[in-house]
């Protein structure tokens, strides 16, 4: 693990020597990659849940109709409180 820490420190030192524009480009690339990774993980999690619920092959219209029913039920429940 120490070797990895040393390599990270060396890499950080190199990046610190770059022009700010180049550093910003690297940071934006990291943000983009992490965003895409997060979306992919979320997508996989949703797919697993839908598969477990037997709804993976449901049409978009069916899904939105079900969401509308749930939203209306929640709103009605909140209104009664």
N, C-alpha and C positions, 0 to 999 in steps of 0.2 A: 504494500500500500504506500510505503514511503516513496518508492520510485515513481508512482503515479503522482503523488503530491509534488515531487520535484519537477516532473514534466509539466504539470499544470502551472506551477510557479514560473517555469521558464517560458511557457507559452504566454502567460499573462504579461510577463516582462516584455516579450516581443510585441504583443498587441499594444501595450502602453507606449511603445516607441513609434507606432503608426500615426499618420495624420488623423485628425479627428473625423474627417469625412469617411476614411476607410474604416475606422472603428465603428462609426454609426452604421455603415453598410453591413458590417459583420453583426452588429446587434440586431438590426432589422431582419437579417437572414435568420438569426436564432429565434426571434419572435415568430416569424412566419413558420419556421419548421415546428416549433412547439405548438403553435395554434393548429396546424394541420394534424399533428400527432394527437392533440386533444380531441379534435373533431372525429378522427378515425376511432379513437378509443370510445368516445361517446356513441358513435354509430354502431360499433361492435356490441356495446353493452345493450343498446336498444334492440338490436337484432336478436341477441340472446334472450332478452325478456319476451319479445314478441314470439319467438320460437317456442319458449316455454309455455306461453299462454295460447299457443295454437293460432296466432294472429299474424304470422309473418307474411302470409300471402294475401292478406286482406287488401282490398283496393283503397286508394287514397280517399275516395269519397266515403267509404264505410268508416274509415278511421276518423275523418273530420266530423262525420255525423255522430259518432260515439263521443268524441271530445265535446261537441256542442251539447249533447245530453248531459254529460258529466258537469260541464260548466253551468248549465241551467239548474241542475240539481243542487250544486254548491251555492249558487246565487239564491235560490229559493230557501235553502236552509239558513243562510246568513241573514236573509230578510226576516225570517221568523224569529230570530234571536233578538 
